[in-house]
Amino acid sequence: MLAELLRDNGIGYEHIPETGGKNKPKPEDVEWGVNRIIEVASDLRTVMMCSESKPLSDHKTPRANCHRVGMLAPMLRTKGVERIIHILPDGEAIEFDEAEVPSIW
């Protein structure tokens, strides 16, 4: 349904389960998925989605609240991605050094 809704509004969609989330992919699959994100992002404005709406927890010291922050963003930065913008539920956006955020990933 999401893919159809996006397509109807002129937005492309590609599901990349190799990048994790609820499943625990093998490291080589995550590597492939991250490389695929970079490949797509080299040609198109790209958004990564997951089931967590907030990238950071509300703890006194914020922690990665999703695998986009705790796992994917650091890998993307290591591969040269310079700008990652996190969109918040209220529509605001933030940028930060994900490597400085405690993470369970």
N, C-alpha and C positions, 0 to 999 in steps of 0.2 A: 504494500500500500504506500509506504514512504517513497519508494522509487517511482511509482506512478504519479504521485502528487508532485514530486519534484520535477519529473519529466514534463508534466502538464504545464509547469511554470517556467520551462526553459532552463532547468538546472539539471546537470548530469549527476549521476550517482554510481558509485562503485563500492561494493561491500568488500572489505579486505580483512577477513577473519584471521589472517596470519598475524595481524598486529595485536592480537590479544583481546582483553576485555574479560568477559565471563569465562572464557576458556584459557588454558595454559599451553600456548603453542611452543613448539621446539625452537631453540635459539636460531636455527637456520631459517625457519619459517618467519620469525619476527624480522630477521635481517632482510629477507626477501620483501616483506610487507613494507618496511621502512623505505627500502629502495624504490618500491612502487609508488609510495607517497611522494617521494622526491621527484620521480619521473613525471607524475601527473602534475605536480606543483610547478615544474619547470615550464609548463605550457599554459596552465590555467590557475586562476585563483582557487585555492583549495581549502576545504573545511573538514576537520576531523570531528566526528561525533562519537559520543558514548552515552551510556545510560546515566552517568553522573552529570548533573547540570552545573555544579560548582567545582572549579578546578582545585580550590583550596578549602580545607576544613575550617571550622570556626573555633578551633582550639586557640589557647593563649599564644602558642607558637604554631602558626598555620602549617599543616602538612598536606602533602599531595592527596587529594581526595579522589583521584582517578588515575588510570594508567596513562592517560595522555600526558599528564604532568610528570608522574613518577617514573615512567618508562620511555614513552615515545619521544617526548620533547628533548630529553638529554641525548638520545640516540640521533635525532634529527640535527641537533646542534653540532654534535661530533662530526657529522657528515657535511657541515658547512651551511646549514640553514640558519640564517641570521635573525630572522624576524618571525616570532610566534606570538600571535595575539589571542588571548583567552577571552571569549565572550561570556559574560555573566548572565544569569537568568533575567536580570532587570534591563538587559540590553547594553549595559556599560561594557567596556573592554579594558583589560589590563595586560601589561607586559611585565615580566620579571625573569630573573635567572632561576630556572627550574632546578639547577644543580644545587642551589642554596636551600631548597625546601626538603625537609625530611620526608622520606618515602619508604613504603614497605616493598616496593618493586625492586 
